[in-house]
């Protein structure tokens, strides 16, 4: 009788490597093949949520854009509200902005000033690489009055040491490479 593949193995089998995207020298981890598998997508969002179940998460903050894809169903799984962390100029009310460095440049995230005041917030994204984006998201959530109870991602690229950037915050990852 064959041994069942683990969730991490099934996720790894569905990730697509795209060389030189979005810039030369970057090996992009494309999650869209995973998203096309309804059962695997459901299992993954459950696994992203599970480490934070029962600790009183009131909001899930999803980072534009792939963090939205995972964050919204995670919020539903946890019975929490969803907070979109957007690129500049996309939110209609008063915002706070946080700048950060990427492997290939700089960027910013914005959140509404009143997005999660007093909330216990789980920050969700697809991939943790250098930690620039996830670290900025945590600072942004804290800047608008939320308490970051942890971060949960689909994939951690451990060799890029992004864990250091978000330490001492709790991190959960479905898969680490």
The 8 nearest C-alpha neighbors of each residue, nearest first, counted from 0:
[[1, 2, 3, 4, 5, 8, 9, 6],
 [2, 0, 3, 4, 5, 8, 9, 6],
 [1, 3, 4, 0, 5, 8, 6, 9],
 [4, 2, 1, 5, 0, 6, 8, 9],
 [3, 5, 8, 2, 9, 6, 7, 1],
 [6, 4, 8, 7, 9, 3, 10, 2],
 [5, 7, 9, 8, 10, 4, 43, 42],
 [8, 6, 10, 174, 5, 9, 11, 173],
 [9, 7, 11, 5, 6, 10, 4, 12],
 [8, 10, 12, 6, 11, 7, 5, 13],
 [11, 9, 7, 13, 12, 8, 6, 14],
 [10, 12, 8, 14, 13, 9, 7, 174],
 [11, 13, 9, 10, 14, 8, 15, 7],
 [14, 12, 33, 10, 11, 32, 15, 9],
 [15, 13, 11, 30, 29, 12, 28, 10],
 [14, 16, 29, 28, 17, 13, 30, 32],
 [17, 15, 28, 27, 29, 26, 18, 14],
 [16, 18, 27, 26, 20, 15, 28, 19],
 [19, 17, 26, 20, 27, 25, 16, 24],
 [20, 18, 23, 25, 24, 22, 26, 21],
 [21, 19, 22, 18, 25, 27, 17, 23],
 [20, 22, 19, 25, 23, 27, 18, 26],
 [21, 23, 20, 19, 25, 24, 103, 18],
 [24, 22, 19, 25, 20, 21, 18, 26],
 [23, 25, 19, 22, 26, 18, 20, 21],
 [26, 24, 19, 23, 20, 22, 27, 18],
 [27, 25, 18, 17, 19, 16, 20, 24],
 [28, 26, 17, 16, 20, 25, 29, 18],
 [27, 29, 16, 15, 14, 30, 17, 26],
 [30, 28, 15, 31, 14, 27, 16, 17],
 [31, 29, 14, 33, 32, 28, 34, 15],
 [30, 32, 34, 33, 29, 35, 14, 15],
 [33, 31, 35, 34, 13, 30, 14, 15],
 [34, 32, 13, 31, 35, 30, 36, 40],
 [35, 33, 31, 36, 32, 40, 30, 37],
 [34, 36, 32, 33, 37, 31, 40, 39],
 [35, 37, 34, 39, 33, 38, 40, 32],
 [38, 36, 40, 39, 35, 41, 34, 33],
 [39, 37, 41, 40, 36, 42, 43, 35],
 [38, 40, 42, 41, 36, 37, 43, 33],
 [39, 41, 43, 37, 38, 42, 34, 36],
 [42, 40, 38, 44, 39, 43, 37, 45],
 [43, 41, 39, 45, 40, 44, 46, 38],
 [42, 44, 46, 40, 45, 41, 39, 47],
 [45, 43, 47, 41, 46, 42, 73, 69],
 [44, 46, 42, 48, 43, 47, 49, 41],
 [47, 45, 43, 49, 48, 44, 42, 173],
 [46, 48, 44, 45, 151, 49, 43, 152],
 [47, 49, 45, 46, 73, 51, 50, 44],
 [48, 50, 46, 52, 51, 47, 45, 77],
 [51, 49, 52, 48, 171, 47, 46, 151],
 [52, 50, 49, 48, 54, 53, 56, 121],
 [53, 51, 49, 54, 50, 77, 48, 55],
 [52, 54, 55, 51, 56, 77, 50, 49],
 [55, 53, 52, 56, 51, 148, 119, 50],
 [54, 56, 53, 57, 119, 52, 51, 77],
 [55, 57, 119, 120, 58, 54, 79, 121],
 [56, 58, 79, 119, 118, 55, 120, 80],
 [59, 57, 80, 120, 79, 81, 56, 119],
 [58, 60, 121, 81, 74, 120, 122, 82],
 [59, 61, 82, 122, 83, 81, 123, 121],
 [62, 60, 66, 67, 70, 123, 83, 84],
 [61, 63, 66, 84, 124, 64, 67, 83],
 [64, 62, 85, 66, 65, 67, 84, 61],
 [63, 65, 66, 67, 62, 68, 85, 61],
 [64, 66, 68, 67, 63, 125, 124, 69],
 [65, 67, 124, 62, 61, 69, 64, 68],
 [68, 66, 61, 70, 65, 64, 69, 63],
 [67, 69, 65, 66, 70, 71, 64, 72],
 [68, 70, 66, 67, 71, 72, 44, 73],
 [69, 71, 61, 67, 73, 66, 123, 72],
 [70, 72, 74, 73, 69, 67, 81, 68],
 [71, 73, 75, 74, 70, 69, 76, 44],
 [74, 72, 76, 70, 75, 71, 48, 44],
 [75, 73, 79, 71, 77, 72, 59, 76],
 [74, 76, 72, 78, 73, 77, 79, 71],
 [75, 77, 73, 74, 78, 72, 48, 45],
 [78, 76, 74, 79, 75, 73, 52, 48],
 [79, 77, 75, 76, 74, 80, 57, 56],
 [80, 78, 57, 74, 58, 77, 75, 56],
 [79, 81, 58, 74, 59, 57, 82, 78],
 [80, 82, 59, 58, 74, 60, 71, 83],
 [83, 81, 60, 59, 61, 114, 84, 58],
 [82, 84, 61, 60, 85, 62, 81, 67],
 [85, 83, 62, 110, 109, 61, 63, 108],
 [86, 84, 109, 63, 108, 83, 87, 89],
 [85, 87, 108, 109, 107, 89, 88, 63],
 [88, 86, 89, 109, 108, 85, 107, 96],
 [87, 89, 90, 86, 91, 85, 109, 94],
 [88, 90, 87, 86, 85, 91, 109, 92],
 [91, 89, 88, 92, 111, 85, 94, 110],
 [90, 92, 89, 93, 88, 94, 111, 110],
 [93, 91, 90, 94, 111, 112, 110, 113],
 [94, 92, 111, 112, 91, 95, 90, 113],
 [95, 93, 111, 112, 110, 109, 92, 96],
 [94, 96, 109, 110, 112, 111, 97, 143],
 [97, 95, 109, 108, 94, 107, 98, 110],
 [96, 98, 108, 107, 139, 135, 109, 99],
 [99, 97, 107, 106, 108, 96, 135, 100],
 [100, 98, 106, 131, 105, 135, 107, 132],
 [99, 101, 105, 131, 104, 106, 102, 98],
 [102, 100, 104, 103, 105, 131, 99, 132],
 [101, 103, 104, 100, 129, 25, 105, 131],
 [102, 104, 101, 22, 105, 100, 25, 21],
 [105, 103, 101, 100, 102, 106, 99, 22],
 [106, 104, 100, 101, 99, 107, 103, 98],
 [105, 107, 99, 98, 100, 104, 108, 101],
 [108, 106, 98, 97, 99, 86, 87, 96],
 [107, 109, 86, 85, 97, 96, 84, 87],
 [110, 108, 96, 85, 95, 84, 87, 94],
 [111, 109, 84, 94, 95, 112, 85, 114],
 [110, 112, 94, 114, 113, 93, 92, 95],
 [113, 111, 94, 143, 114, 95, 93, 110],
 [112, 114, 111, 116, 115, 143, 144, 110],
 [115, 113, 111, 112, 116, 82, 110, 143],
 [114, 116, 118, 145, 113, 117, 144, 143],
 [117, 115, 144, 145, 118, 113, 143, 114],
 [116, 118, 145, 144, 115, 119, 146, 143],
 [119, 117, 145, 115, 116, 57, 120, 146],
 [120, 118, 146, 56, 57, 148, 147, 145],
 [121, 119, 58, 147, 59, 148, 56, 146],
 [120, 122, 59, 149, 150, 148, 147, 60],
 [121, 123, 150, 60, 59, 61, 120, 151],
 [124, 122, 61, 151, 70, 66, 152, 150],
 [125, 123, 66, 152, 62, 126, 61, 65],
 [124, 126, 153, 152, 66, 65, 154, 69],
 [127, 125, 154, 155, 152, 124, 153, 128],
 [128, 126, 155, 130, 156, 161, 154, 129],
 [127, 129, 156, 161, 130, 159, 126, 155],
 [130, 128, 161, 159, 131, 160, 127, 102],
 [129, 131, 161, 133, 164, 128, 134, 132],
 [132, 130, 134, 100, 129, 133, 99, 101],
 [131, 133, 135, 134, 130, 136, 99, 101],
 [132, 134, 136, 130, 135, 131, 137, 165],
 [135, 133, 165, 137, 131, 136, 132, 130],
 [134, 136, 138, 132, 137, 133, 99, 97],
 [135, 137, 133, 139, 134, 138, 132, 140],
 [136, 138, 140, 134, 139, 135, 141, 133],
 [139, 137, 135, 141, 136, 140, 142, 134],
 [138, 140, 142, 136, 137, 141, 97, 135],
 [141, 139, 137, 145, 143, 142, 138, 136],
 [140, 142, 145, 138, 144, 139, 143, 146],
 [141, 143, 139, 140, 144, 138, 145, 95],
 [144, 142, 112, 140, 141, 145, 116, 139],
 [143, 145, 116, 141, 142, 117, 115, 140],
 [146, 144, 141, 118, 116, 117, 140, 115],
 [145, 147, 119, 120, 141, 118, 148, 144],
 [146, 148, 120, 149, 121, 119, 145, 137],
 [149, 147, 120, 121, 119, 146, 169, 168],
 [150, 148, 169, 121, 147, 168, 170, 122],
 [149, 151, 122, 170, 121, 123, 169, 171],
 [150, 152, 171, 123, 170, 47, 172, 122],
 [153, 151, 172, 124, 125, 154, 123, 126],
 [152, 154, 173, 125, 172, 126, 174, 47],
 [155, 153, 126, 174, 175, 152, 172, 173],
 [154, 156, 175, 127, 157, 126, 172, 176],
 [157, 155, 176, 128, 158, 159, 175, 127],
 [158, 156, 160, 159, 155, 176, 175, 161],
 [157, 159, 160, 156, 176, 128, 161, 155],
 [160, 158, 129, 157, 128, 161, 156, 130],
 [161, 159, 157, 162, 158, 129, 163, 128],
 [160, 162, 130, 129, 163, 164, 128, 159],
 [163, 161, 160, 164, 165, 166, 130, 170],
 [164, 162, 166, 161, 165, 160, 130, 167],
 [165, 163, 130, 161, 162, 166, 134, 131],
 [164, 166, 134, 162, 163, 168, 167, 130],
 [167, 165, 168, 163, 164, 162, 169, 170],
 [166, 168, 165, 169, 163, 162, 164, 170],
 [169, 167, 166, 149, 165, 170, 148, 150],
 [168, 170, 149, 150, 167, 171, 148, 166],
 [171, 169, 150, 151, 149, 168, 172, 162],
 [172, 170, 151, 150, 152, 169, 50, 173],
 [171, 173, 152, 174, 153, 151, 154, 155],
 [172, 174, 153, 154, 7, 47, 46, 152],
 [175, 173, 154, 7, 172, 153, 155, 176],
 [176, 174, 155, 154, 156, 157, 172, 173],
 [175, 156, 157, 155, 174, 154, 158, 11]]
